[in-house]
Amino acid sequence: MTIAWDPNTEPDVAGYVVAYGVAPGQYDASVDVGPTTMWTLGNAVDGRTYYFTVYAYNGAGLTSDPSEEVSGTAGPVVSQPYMNIDLPSNNAASLPDFVVAGWAADVSATGDSGVNAVHVWAYPNPGSGNAPVFLGAAQINVPRPDVGAAFGENFTNSGFALHVAGLSPGWYDVVVFAHSRVAGTFNNAKTIRIRVQARTSRPMMAVDGPVAHSTVSGAFTIGGWAIDYQNDASTSGVDAVHVWAYPASGAAPIFVGVAAVGVSRPDVGTAFGPAYSAAGYNLVANLPRGSYNLVVFAHSSVSASFNNAVQVPITVH
């Protein structure tokens, strides 16, 4: 139950005291609420009538006469849930990695947004009856000053966000469920339909050394760079590089080894973007004498396959 009153006109008013009870003129409790002109009784019993009076005090501790008594009967709090999904937009085409974001509030709440959990589910091939996929519990209490400006200061942190990764290509109904602290249940949901598209693999690589048709001896280094280019990349897109040597004689190939990846290549980062600044690889090799076709295979984290290779003919003395 919330009561409010007009401020006193005296310039030396320091604050107010609310006195209340369950019988007329009998005030069993009082609360110093400071200089505010509104106060909420948070533990009112449903169906019980309460009686209130307010008086002011100044810095010297002098108090005013009490106000006229007001009364009210407590009733159940009625949940008023609101929600909006800002990202992704309805019917959007999305990559397998995307962000679900928006805001959710129960505007009957006091002190906070009224929402204490947000869960996100994806229903594949809408209408098919396929089992839904739980995408996760979103981060809540994300600052949303626009919502606070619209509904009140306690709704400023009503935003939510969830990073989704690895959803298979296809159509989905993405449903966001908000749990109301007021109602004690998930009593609000919003649905958007999206189409998840497979990433298009665009592998690129180079072998900087050894140079084609060169002669090497003893231990030598195989090095270069490899990427699978994506506009929104956060990594090089290559998570493994394997090297094989195919003897010119036609004998069985020799597995040379697994190269170290993640090697700094600022030149590649400059050419393709900061995510590719660690696109280098290298491996120290040692092969028997002979002529070989050295083949470097790059494994793409985008296509989950070895989808690129470069061949370098060399001679080992």
C-alpha positions, 0 to 999 in steps of 0.5 A: 500500500502506497500513500503520498502527501503534499509537502509542508510549506515551512522552509525548515522542514527536515522530513516526515514520519508516517504512523499507522495501525489497523484501527482508527486513531490507533497507530502501533508503528511509525517510520521516519521516511526523511524528506520524501513525500511518498511511502509504501507499506510493503508487508500489508496483509491482503484484506486488512484495513490500515489507517495512516497519519503523517507529521513533519519535523524540523532540524530541531526535532520539533514536530507538526500536528498530525495530518488528517487520517486516511485509510485503505484496504490492502488487496493483492498486487496485480502483475503488469508485465511488459517486454520487448525484443530489440534483437534480432528483428522479426523474420531476420536472417541470422548467422549461427552466432547472434545476440537476443536482447531487449527489456522486460519489466513488471511495472507493478514492482517497486524498488527494481524492474520486477523481473528476476529471470529471463529464459530463451528457447528456440522452437525449430521448424515452427509448426513441426512439433519438434522439441524446443532448444533451450538457448540459455538464461539471459543476463539481466539488470542490463542498463536501459535508461530509456525504459527507466525514463518511460516507466520510472527510475526503478526500471532503469536496469530492466534490460536483458541480453544473451549470446547464442552460439552454434544454432543449426541452420533453419527457421526458428521461433525464438521465445523469450520468457520473463519471470515476474518477481511480483507474480512468482512465475514466468508470466510474460513471453514474446516470440520472434521468427528468424532464419539461421543461415550457415556461415559461408566458408571463405578459406585463404592461406599461404606458405611463406617458407620454404619457397616452392622448388627450394632445397632445404637441409636438416631441420627447417621451418614451415610457416605461413598464415591461414584464415577462413574469412568472415565479416564478423569474425572474432578469430582467424577461423582456422583452428588446426594446420597439419603438414604432410610430405608426399615423396616424388617417388610415389611412396606413402606420404609422411605425416610431418606434424601439427603446426602451432597456430595463433602465431602473430601476423599483424600484416594479415590483420592489417589486410583482413581485420584485427581478428586475423592478427594471429593467423600465422602458423609454423612447424619445425620439420625434419625429413629424409633426403629426397624430393617431396610435394609438401602439402599444408592443410588448414582446418576451418572452424567455420566449416568444421573440416580441412577445406584448404590446402597449399602444395609446395615442391621441395628437395631435402639434402 
